[in-house]
Amino acid sequence: MRASDSDRARAEDVLKAGYAEGRLSKHEFDQRMAHVHSATTYGELHHLLADLPQGPSPMPAPAPATFQPAPMPYAPARPWSPVPAPPPQTNGSAVGALVCGVLCPFTWGVTSIPAVILGHKARSDVRRTGEKGDGMALAGLILGYLTLAGWMLLLFGIAIAGI
């Protein structure tokens, strides 16, 4: 059977691979390349390539490998977006604690207990969620406790004076 140009090109590739792997010397490679260009039949090409691993006949195609993506070592917390993340909001209980704490002197201490309750709740929420407002919650707590302590001292003083 007569050799085609694609058969000669494939034979050249096999020889180049054999030379690159060190299976052929430079002199032997040059001689075989010259014979490849002058070969007219498939049998002549077969004779030039028979001792090389790929040989003159085409190799069967390898079985297709199934693609398994590598697992990601971590998942991003938030996918990238061109819009920046909104800033953290201020905790509503912290605002309420501060308002109640500031109103304590004007309401005869009635708002001191809500200031203390809201202040503790707000500080817990701020630590858990990362919202803003820890300072406001702390200020509401301090004002609420100071008002409660003032009322306790006043009542204790009245009780001692009455004895």
NURODO-728201 format. One record per residue (C-alpha): residue in three letters; x, y, z. Coordinates in steps of 0.2 Angstrom, whole numbers, plus 2048, in hexadecimal, padded with zeros to 3 digits. Example, Ala and Ser with C-alpha at 12.3 -4.5 7.8 and 13.67 -1.06 7.14 Angstrom:
BEGIN
ala83E7EA827ser8447FB824
# end
This chain:
BEGIN
met800800800arg8078117FBala80A81D80Aser80282E80Basp80983F810ser80083D821asp80882C823arg819834820ala81584282Carg81083683Aala82082C837glu82A83C839asp82183F84Aval82582D850leu83783084Blys838841853ala830839863gly83D82B863tyr84B837861ala84584286Fglu84383387Agly85582E877arg85081E86Dleu85982485Dser86A82C85Blys86C83C851his874833842glu866825842phe858832843asp85F83C834gln86082C82Aarg84F82682Emet84883782Bala850837819his848826816val83782C81Chis83783A80Fser83C82D801ala83081F807thr82281B7FBthr81980D803tyr81280A814gly81E7FB816glu82D806814leu826811822his82380282Dhis8357FC82Bleu83B80D831leu83080D840ala82E7FB845asp83B7FC854leu83380C85Cpro82580B869gln81881385Fgly81B809850pro81380C83Fser801807843pro7F681484Cmet7F481285Epro7E280F865ala7DB81E86Dpro7DB81E880ala7CB81C889pro7C482D88Dala7C783289Fthr7B98388A9phe7BC84A8B0gln7BB84B8C3pro7BD85D8C9ala7C985F8D7pro7BF8648E7met7C18768ECpro7CB8778FDtyr7BF885902ala7B088E8FDpro7B08A08FBala7A68A9909arg79E8B48FCpro79F8B48EAtrp7A88C28E2ser79D8D08DCpro7A18E18D4val7958E98E1pro79D8EA8F2ala7958E2901pro7898ED90Bpro7918F491Bpro78B8EB92Bgln77B8F2932thr7798F9944asn7708ED950gly75F8F4954ser7608EE966ala7708F8968val767908963gly75890496Eala76490197Dleu76D91297Aval75C91B978cys755913988gly765917991val76592998Cleu75392B991cys7569239A3pro7589349ACphe74993C9A3thr73D92D9A7trp74192B9B9gly74B91B9B5val73C9129ADthr74790E99Dser7569089A7ile7508F69A7pro74C8F5994ala75E8FE991val7668F099Bile75C8E2992leu75E8E9981gly7718EC984his7758DA989lys76A8D497Aala7738E096Earg7858DB973ser7818C9971asp7798CC960val7888D795Aarg7958CA95Farg78B8BC956thr7868C5946gly7948D2944glu7898E1943lys78E8F294Agly7888FA95Aasp7928F2968gly79690396Fmet78490996Fala77F8F9978leu78D8FB985ala78890E987gly77690998Aleu77B8FB996ile7869079A0leu7789159A1gly76B9089A6tyr7769009B4leu77B9119BAthr7689179BBleu7649069C4ala7729089D0gly76D91A9D3trp75B9159D7met7619079E2leu76C9139ECleu75D9209EDleu7519129F4phe75E90B9FFgly76291DA06ile74F920A09ala74D90FA12ile75C913A1Dala756925A21gly74591EA25ile74C913A33
# end
